[in-house]
Amino acid sequence: MATLIIAEHDNQSLKAVNLNLVNAASRIGGEVHLLVAGYGCQVVADSASKITGVGKVLLADSAVYEHQLAENMSQLIVDLAKDYSHLVAPATTMGKNIMPRVAALLDVAQISDVIRVDSDDTFARPIYAGNAIATVKSLDRIKVMTVRGSSFDGAAEQDLSVVIEVVDSVYDAGISNLIAEQVVQSERPELTAANVIVSGGRGMGNGENFSMLDEVADKLGAAVGASRAAVDAGFVPNDMQVGQTGKIVAPDLYIAVGISGAIQHLAGMKDSKVIVAINKDEEAPIFQVADYGLVTDLFVALPDLADKL
């Protein structure tokens, strides 16, 4: 029994979530292998080979895998699946795009958003926006899973490297291609990897007022996020959205400003170690999960906070 992790990367560096997945996969039992599929991504494979707990790295380096298109990646993964009992990917945009197609091609059920591993065939996952936890036992010969990285600690890295095996299989489905990619450049840490996040909601009033969050975030070395309400209102781009339909985060400190605490938002950040809420509505649901709450006008509290930092 062995587990294959489909690594998320940008062809230059390995995403931090892969460390969490290695830790989760190690709880299943058996060897843990990691697939790096991309183009010009040898450096990524080298990094992956130094993760504690990884027994082998598979490297599929081809132009058809450069953007990890699901149509091409799924065929590669299915080809490798015969040697594995578990196929694991992060519950990110990448994993959610690829793994359903893999499960369909293998004719098995997908186990989505795993937050706990009980055994090699039994897993826990949130349902009803995190209000209940379902324990799922799978009888499929191959378990196809997406894992919520924030629910597991990250594996350590070591100086010793494991073997990197080159995979020659090249699958070009020929039914899709990447037209354009828009990447927001920021000096701040990535939302899913940040230790501190400052998020704003509809209470911010407009997009210009998010600059008040920027000032606090700069002093804390934090990432800036937003609720779906703020994104839907056009205040900020959707890559800043935290929540069930956005990014799932679990930083050391999460500061929610002008966010009421709709269930969809709580599902994406309630695993944060410390939650601070600033809202003038004392009945806001966000206070039910907050470790510290400040009932006041955010337009008064934010400048004061920035001054004292």
C-alpha positions as a LaTeX table, in Angstrom:
\begin{tabular}{lrrr}
\hline
Residue & $x$ (\AA) & $y$ (\AA) & $z$ (\AA) \\
\hline
Met1 & 0.00 & 0.00 & 0.00 \\
Ala2 & 1.40 & 3.37 & $-1.02$ \\
Thr3 & 0.04 & 6.90 & $-1.33$ \\
Leu4 & 0.71 & 9.26 & $-4.22$ \\
Ile5 & 0.50 & 12.99 & $-3.55$ \\
Ile6 & $-0.05$ & 15.28 & $-6.53$ \\
Ala7 & 2.15 & 18.26 & $-5.72$ \\
Glu8 & 0.99 & 21.84 & $-6.20$ \\
His9 & 3.70 & 24.16 & $-7.52$ \\
Asp10 & 4.38 & 26.96 & $-10.01$ \\
Asn11 & 7.25 & 25.19 & $-11.82$ \\
Gln12 & 9.71 & 27.16 & $-9.69$ \\
Ser13 & 8.81 & 26.44 & $-6.09$ \\
Leu14 & 6.82 & 23.94 & $-4.09$ \\
Lys15 & 3.70 & 25.27 & $-2.35$ \\
Ala16 & 3.76 & 25.00 & 1.45 \\
Val17 & 0.53 & 22.98 & 1.47 \\
Asn18 & 2.47 & 19.96 & 0.19 \\
Leu19 & 4.18 & 19.68 & 3.58 \\
Asn20 & 0.77 & 19.38 & 5.24 \\
Leu21 & $-0.30$ & 16.72 & 2.75 \\
Val22 & 2.79 & 14.60 & 3.47 \\
Asn23 & 1.90 & 14.67 & 7.16 \\
Ala24 & $-1.69$ & 13.66 & 6.37 \\
Ala25 & $-0.60$ & 10.88 & 4.00 \\
Ser26 & 1.84 & 9.46 & 6.54 \\
Arg27 & $-1.13$ & 8.75 & 8.83 \\
Ile28 & $-2.65$ & 6.47 & 6.20 \\
Gly29 & 0.26 & 4.07 & 6.44 \\
Gly30 & 2.61 & 2.71 & 3.81 \\
Glu31 & 5.05 & 4.63 & 1.63 \\
Val32 & 4.40 & 8.20 & 0.56 \\
His33 & 5.42 & 9.24 & $-2.96$ \\
Leu34 & 5.07 & 12.70 & $-4.46$ \\
Leu35 & 4.32 & 13.49 & $-8.11$ \\
Val36 & 5.79 & 16.70 & $-9.53$ \\
Ala37 & 4.24 & 17.27 & $-12.95$ \\
Gly38 & 5.14 & 20.47 & $-14.76$ \\
Tyr39 & 7.60 & 21.98 & $-17.22$ \\
Gly40 & 11.16 & 22.94 & $-16.36$ \\
Cys41 & 10.42 & 21.94 & $-12.79$ \\
Gln42 & 13.53 & 20.00 & $-11.75$ \\
Val43 & 14.11 & 22.46 & $-8.91$ \\
Val44 & 10.65 & 21.67 & $-7.55$ \\
Ala45 & 11.41 & 17.95 & $-7.57$ \\
Asp46 & 14.68 & 18.63 & $-5.76$ \\
Ser47 & 12.78 & 20.48 & $-3.02$ \\
Ala48 & 10.19 & 17.72 & $-2.79$ \\
Ser49 & 12.89 & 15.09 & $-2.38$ \\
Lys50 & 13.97 & 16.71 & 0.89 \\
Ile51 & 10.61 & 16.49 & 2.66 \\
Thr52 & 10.71 & 14.17 & 5.65 \\
Gly53 & 8.34 & 11.25 & 5.09 \\
Val54 & 8.54 & 11.21 & 1.29 \\
Gly55 & 9.92 & 7.89 & 0.03 \\
Lys56 & 10.21 & 8.78 & $-3.65$ \\
Val57 & 9.55 & 11.68 & $-6.01$ \\
Leu58 & 8.10 & 11.12 & $-9.47$ \\
Leu59 & 9.03 & 13.82 & $-12.00$ \\
Ala60 & 6.93 & 14.29 & $-15.14$ \\
Asp61 & 8.54 & 17.19 & $-16.97$ \\
Ser62 & 6.77 & 18.14 & $-20.20$ \\
Ala63 & 5.23 & 21.21 & $-21.80$ \\
Val64 & 1.79 & 19.54 & $-21.67$ \\
Tyr65 & 1.91 & 19.66 & $-17.85$ \\
Glu66 & 3.19 & 23.25 & $-17.58$ \\
His67 & $-0.14$ & 24.65 & $-16.38$ \\
Gln68 & $-1.40$ & 21.43 & $-14.75$ \\
Leu69 & $-4.50$ & 21.29 & $-16.95$ \\
Ala70 & $-6.94$ & 18.73 & $-15.56$ \\
Glu71 & $-7.51$ & 17.09 & $-18.94$ \\
Asn72 & $-3.81$ & 16.20 & $-19.25$ \\
Met73 & $-2.95$ & 15.67 & $-15.59$ \\
Ser74 & $-5.83$ & 13.28 & $-14.96$ \\
Gln75 & $-4.65$ & 10.86 & $-17.65$ \\
Leu76 & $-1.13$ & 10.88 & $-16.22$ \\
Ile77 & $-2.40$ & 10.22 & $-12.69$ \\
Val78 & $-4.70$ & 7.40 & $-13.81$ \\
Asp79 & $-1.75$ & 5.79 & $-15.60$ \\
Leu80 & 0.25 & 5.85 & $-12.35$ \\
Ala81 & $-2.71$ & 4.84 & $-10.15$ \\
Lys82 & $-2.18$ & 1.08 & $-10.58$ \\
Asp83 & 0.74 & 1.24 & $-8.15$ \\
Tyr84 & $-1.13$ & 3.13 & $-5.42$ \\
Ser85 & $-3.96$ & 2.62 & $-2.95$ \\
His86 & $-4.47$ & 6.34 & $-2.30$ \\
Leu87 & $-4.27$ & 9.40 & $-4.57$ \\
Val88 & $-4.10$ & 12.66 & $-2.64$ \\
Ala89 & $-4.21$ & 16.32 & $-3.72$ \\
Pro90 & $-4.70$ & 19.56 & $-1.77$ \\
Ala91 & $-8.25$ & 20.89 & $-1.44$ \\
Thr92 & $-7.23$ & 23.97 & $-3.41$ \\
Thr93 & $-8.28$ & 25.19 & $-6.84$ \\
Met94 & $-5.74$ & 22.83 & $-8.38$ \\
Gly95 & $-6.89$ & 19.76 & $-6.48$ \\
Lys96 & $-10.57$ & 20.52 & $-6.93$ \\
Asn97 & $-9.99$ & 20.87 & $-10.66$ \\
Ile98 & $-8.05$ & 17.65 & $-11.24$ \\
Met99 & $-9.22$ & 15.03 & $-8.77$ \\
Pro100 & $-12.93$ & 14.76 & $-9.73$ \\
Arg101 & $-11.82$ & 13.88 & $-13.26$ \\
Val102 & $-9.38$ & 11.30 & $-11.87$ \\
Ala103 & $-12.12$ & 9.74 & $-9.74$ \\
Ala104 & $-14.48$ & 9.57 & $-12.71$ \\
Leu105 & $-11.88$ & 7.91 & $-14.93$ \\
Leu106 & $-11.16$ & 5.33 & $-12.21$ \\
Asp107 & $-14.89$ & 4.87 & $-11.53$ \\
Val108 & $-14.52$ & 5.52 & $-7.79$ \\
Ala109 & $-15.99$ & 8.06 & $-5.40$ \\
Gln110 & $-13.96$ & 11.09 & $-4.40$ \\
Ile111 & $-13.50$ & 11.88 & $-0.72$ \\
Ser112 & $-13.35$ & 15.68 & $-0.56$ \\
Asp113 & $-11.87$ & 18.09 & 1.96 \\
Val114 & $-10.47$ & 15.52 & 4.40 \\
Ile115 & $-9.63$ & 17.04 & 7.78 \\
Arg116 & $-8.79$ & 13.88 & 9.73 \\
Val117 & $-7.37$ & 10.45 & 8.91 \\
Asp118 & $-8.71$ & 7.69 & 11.17 \\
Ser119 & $-7.35$ & 4.73 & 9.19 \\
Asp120 & $-6.43$ & 3.76 & 5.65 \\
Asp121 & $-10.12$ & 3.65 & 4.66 \\
Thr122 & $-11.84$ & 5.97 & 7.15 \\
Phe123 & $-11.68$ & 9.75 & 7.03 \\
Ala124 & $-13.45$ & 12.81 & 8.44 \\
Arg125 & $-14.68$ & 15.72 & 6.36 \\
Pro126 & $-16.83$ & 18.79 & 7.12 \\
Ile127 & $-20.38$ & 19.04 & 5.79 \\
Tyr128 & $-23.04$ & 21.76 & 6.04 \\
Ala129 & $-20.35$ & 24.47 & 5.87 \\
Gly130 & $-18.49$ & 22.92 & 8.77 \\
Asn131 & $-21.47$ & 22.67 & 11.12 \\
Ala132 & $-21.15$ & 18.89 & 11.15 \\
Ile133 & $-18.30$ & 16.45 & 10.60 \\
Ala134 & $-18.98$ & 13.32 & 8.55 \\
Thr135 & $-16.92$ & 10.17 & 9.09 \\
Val136 & $-16.58$ & 8.42 & 5.74 \\
Lys137 & $-15.49$ & 4.80 & 5.19 \\
Ser138 & $-14.50$ & 4.04 & 1.61 \\
Leu139 & $-14.57$ & 0.53 & 0.12 \\
Asp140 & $-13.12$ & 1.62 & $-3.23$ \\
Arg141 & $-9.95$ & $-0.14$ & $-4.35$ \\
Ile142 & $-8.29$ & 3.24 & $-4.86$ \\
Lys143 & $-9.09$ & 6.19 & $-2.61$ \\
Val144 & $-9.14$ & 9.51 & $-4.45$ \\
Met145 & $-8.93$ & 12.36 & $-1.94$ \\
Thr146 & $-8.53$ & 16.08 & $-1.53$ \\
Val147 & $-7.12$ & 17.15 & 1.82 \\
Arg148 & $-7.56$ & 20.42 & 3.69 \\
Gly149 & $-3.96$ & 21.35 & 4.41 \\
Ser150 & $-4.79$ & 23.71 & 7.28 \\
Ser151 & $-6.04$ & 20.73 & 9.33 \\
Phe152 & $-2.60$ & 19.11 & 9.46 \\
Asp153 & 0.80 & 20.27 & 10.63 \\
Gly154 & 3.49 & 20.60 & 7.99 \\
Ala155 & 6.15 & 17.91 & 7.61 \\
Ala156 & 9.74 & 18.90 & 8.27 \\
Glu157 & 12.45 & 19.24 & 5.65 \\
Gln158 & 15.78 & 17.41 & 5.75 \\
Asp159 & 19.20 & 17.69 & 4.13 \\
Leu160 & 19.07 & 14.15 & 2.76 \\
Ser161 & 17.39 & 13.68 & $-0.63$ \\
Val162 & 15.34 & 10.67 & $-1.73$ \\
Val163 & 15.40 & 9.22 & $-5.22$ \\
Ile164 & 13.78 & 11.18 & $-8.06$ \\
Glu165 & 12.27 & 8.90 & $-10.70$ \\
Val166 & 11.58 & 10.37 & $-14.14$ \\
Val167 & 8.16 & 9.57 & $-15.63$ \\
Asp168 & 8.25 & 9.53 & $-19.43$ \\
Ser169 & 4.48 & 9.36 & $-19.97$ \\
Val170 & 3.20 & 12.38 & $-21.91$ \\
Tyr171 & $-0.56$ & 12.79 & $-22.25$ \\
Asp172 & $-1.99$ & 15.62 & $-24.28$ \\
Ala173 & $-5.77$ & 15.31 & $-24.37$ \\
Gly174 & $-5.87$ & 18.07 & $-26.99$ \\
Ile175 & $-9.19$ & 19.41 & $-25.72$ \\
Ser176 & $-8.04$ & 22.38 & $-23.66$ \\
Asn177 & $-5.34$ & 25.02 & $-23.50$ \\
Leu178 & $-4.53$ & 27.96 & $-21.27$ \\
Ile179 & $-5.62$ & 31.27 & $-22.81$ \\
Ala180 & $-4.36$ & 33.64 & $-20.13$ \\
Glu181 & $-3.32$ & 33.73 & $-16.53$ \\
Gln182 & $-3.64$ & 36.74 & $-14.26$ \\
Val183 & $-1.51$ & 36.62 & $-11.15$ \\
Val184 & $-1.78$ & 39.38 & $-8.57$ \\
Gln185 & 1.72 & 40.42 & $-7.52$ \\
Ser186 & 2.10 & 41.34 & $-3.86$ \\
Glu187 & 4.94 & 41.71 & $-1.41$ \\
Arg188 & 2.67 & 40.36 & 1.29 \\
Pro189 & 2.56 & 36.63 & 2.12 \\
Glu190 & 0.12 & 34.38 & 0.27 \\
Leu191 & $-3.23$ & 34.01 & 2.04 \\
Thr192 & $-3.04$ & 30.25 & 2.51 \\
Ala193 & 0.53 & 30.43 & 3.85 \\
Ala194 & 0.31 & 33.59 & 6.01 \\
Asn195 & 0.77 & 33.43 & 9.79 \\
Val196 & $-1.32$ & 36.59 & 10.24 \\
Ile197 & $-4.34$ & 37.64 & 8.16 \\
Val198 & $-6.34$ & 40.86 & 8.33 \\
Ser199 & $-9.69$ & 40.53 & 6.54 \\
Gly200 & $-12.38$ & 43.06 & 5.73 \\
Gly201 & $-16.07$ & 42.63 & 5.05 \\
Arg202 & $-18.95$ & 44.61 & 3.67 \\
Gly203 & $-18.66$ & 46.88 & 6.69 \\
Met204 & $-15.57$ & 48.42 & 5.09 \\
Gly205 & $-17.99$ & 50.41 & 2.92 \\
Asn206 & $-15.94$ & 50.45 & $-0.29$ \\
Gly207 & $-12.70$ & 49.25 & $-1.85$ \\
Glu208 & $-10.78$ & 52.42 & $-1.04$ \\
Asn209 & $-11.27$ & 51.83 & 2.68 \\
Phe210 & $-9.36$ & 48.55 & 2.39 \\
Ser211 & $-6.23$ & 50.71 & 2.43 \\
Met212 & $-6.87$ & 51.01 & 6.18 \\
Leu213 & $-6.35$ & 47.25 & 6.42 \\
Asp214 & $-3.19$ & 47.55 & 4.35 \\
Glu215 & $-1.62$ & 49.84 & 6.93 \\
Val216 & $-2.29$ & 47.38 & 9.75 \\
Ala217 & $-1.22$ & 44.40 & 7.62 \\
Asp218 & 2.08 & 46.05 & 6.69 \\
Lys219 & 2.96 & 46.55 & 10.35 \\
Leu220 & 2.05 & 42.95 & 11.22 \\
Gly221 & 3.61 & 41.36 & 8.14 \\
Ala222 & 0.15 & 40.03 & 7.38 \\
Ala223 & $-1.84$ & 39.02 & 4.32 \\
Val224 & $-5.08$ & 40.85 & 3.50 \\
Gly225 & $-8.27$ & 38.88 & 2.92 \\
Ala226 & $-11.95$ & 39.60 & 2.44 \\
Ser227 & $-15.38$ & 38.10 & 2.94 \\
Arg228 & $-17.49$ & 36.99 & 0.00 \\
Ala229 & $-19.82$ & 39.94 & 0.62 \\
Ala230 & $-16.92$ & 42.35 & 0.08 \\
Val231 & $-15.84$ & 40.50 & $-3.07$ \\
Asp232 & $-19.38$ & 40.36 & $-4.47$ \\
Ala233 & $-19.75$ & 44.09 & $-3.81$ \\
Gly234 & $-16.68$ & 44.71 & $-5.99$ \\
Phe235 & $-14.52$ & 46.09 & $-3.19$ \\
Val236 & $-11.61$ & 43.70 & $-3.87$ \\
Pro237 & $-10.72$ & 40.91 & $-6.36$ \\
Asn238 & $-11.97$ & 37.38 & $-5.69$ \\
Asp239 & $-8.48$ & 35.96 & $-5.11$ \\
Met240 & $-8.68$ & 37.67 & $-1.69$ \\
Gln241 & $-11.83$ & 35.80 & $-0.66$ \\
Val242 & $-11.69$ & 33.71 & 2.50 \\
Gly243 & $-14.46$ & 31.20 & 3.10 \\
Gln244 & $-16.16$ & 28.04 & 1.96 \\
Thr245 & $-16.14$ & 29.18 & $-1.68$ \\
Gly246 & $-12.83$ & 31.00 & $-1.33$ \\
Lys247 & $-9.62$ & 30.08 & 0.43 \\
Ile248 & $-9.47$ & 27.96 & 3.57 \\
Val249 & $-6.99$ & 29.45 & 6.04 \\
Ala250 & $-5.76$ & 28.69 & 9.54 \\
Pro251 & $-3.21$ & 31.36 & 10.53 \\
Asp252 & $-1.84$ & 32.00 & 14.02 \\
Leu253 & $-3.83$ & 35.26 & 14.10 \\
Tyr254 & $-6.95$ & 36.19 & 12.11 \\
Ile255 & $-8.35$ & 39.72 & 12.45 \\
Ala256 & $-11.87$ & 40.08 & 11.05 \\
Val257 & $-12.87$ & 43.69 & 10.47 \\
Gly258 & $-16.45$ & 44.60 & 9.54 \\
Ile259 & $-17.27$ & 40.95 & 8.91 \\
Ser260 & $-20.59$ & 39.75 & 10.30 \\
Gly261 & $-19.54$ & 36.09 & 10.33 \\
Ala262 & $-21.79$ & 34.34 & 7.82 \\
Ile263 & $-21.49$ & 30.56 & 8.04 \\
Gln264 & $-19.70$ & 30.38 & 4.68 \\
His265 & $-16.98$ & 32.73 & 5.93 \\
Leu266 & $-16.58$ & 30.95 & 9.26 \\
Ala267 & $-16.06$ & 27.66 & 7.42 \\
Gly268 & $-12.93$ & 29.12 & 5.86 \\
Met269 & $-11.22$ & 30.61 & 8.92 \\
Lys270 & $-12.58$ & 29.18 & 12.17 \\
Asp271 & $-9.54$ & 26.89 & 12.59 \\
Ser272 & $-7.34$ & 29.96 & 13.10 \\
Lys273 & $-5.44$ & 29.74 & 16.38 \\
Val274 & $-6.49$ & 33.23 & 17.59 \\
Ile275 & $-9.45$ & 35.14 & 16.13 \\
Val276 & $-9.99$ & 38.85 & 16.76 \\
Ala277 & $-13.26$ & 40.46 & 15.62 \\
Ile278 & $-13.97$ & 44.18 & 15.21 \\
Asn279 & $-17.62$ & 44.96 & 14.53 \\
Lys280 & $-20.09$ & 47.55 & 15.75 \\
Asp281 & $-22.91$ & 44.97 & 15.87 \\
Glu282 & $-22.58$ & 43.13 & 19.18 \\
Glu283 & $-24.94$ & 40.42 & 17.89 \\
Ala284 & $-22.74$ & 39.58 & 14.89 \\
Pro285 & $-22.13$ & 35.81 & 14.62 \\
Ile286 & $-18.38$ & 36.41 & 14.28 \\
Phe287 & $-18.21$ & 37.03 & 18.03 \\
Gln288 & $-19.30$ & 33.45 & 18.69 \\
Val289 & $-16.01$ & 32.10 & 17.33 \\
Ala290 & $-13.76$ & 35.06 & 18.24 \\
Asp291 & $-11.21$ & 34.77 & 21.04 \\
Tyr292 & $-11.23$ & 38.56 & 21.37 \\
Gly293 & $-14.01$ & 40.89 & 20.30 \\
Leu294 & $-14.17$ & 44.66 & 20.00 \\
Val295 & $-17.64$ & 46.18 & 19.63 \\
Thr296 & $-16.90$ & 49.53 & 18.07 \\
Asp297 & $-16.80$ & 51.48 & 14.82 \\
Leu298 & $-14.03$ & 50.03 & 12.66 \\
Phe299 & $-13.27$ & 53.50 & 11.27 \\
Val300 & $-12.25$ & 54.51 & 14.79 \\
Ala301 & $-10.61$ & 51.23 & 15.82 \\
Leu302 & $-8.40$ & 50.69 & 12.76 \\
Pro303 & $-6.52$ & 54.03 & 12.91 \\
Asp304 & $-6.03$ & 53.53 & 16.66 \\
Leu305 & $-4.69$ & 50.02 & 16.08 \\
Ala306 & $-2.35$ & 51.22 & 13.35 \\
Asp307 & $-1.01$ & 53.96 & 15.62 \\
Lys308 & $-0.30$ & 51.57 & 18.48 \\
Leu309 & 1.44 & 48.92 & 16.40 \\
\hline
\end{tabular}
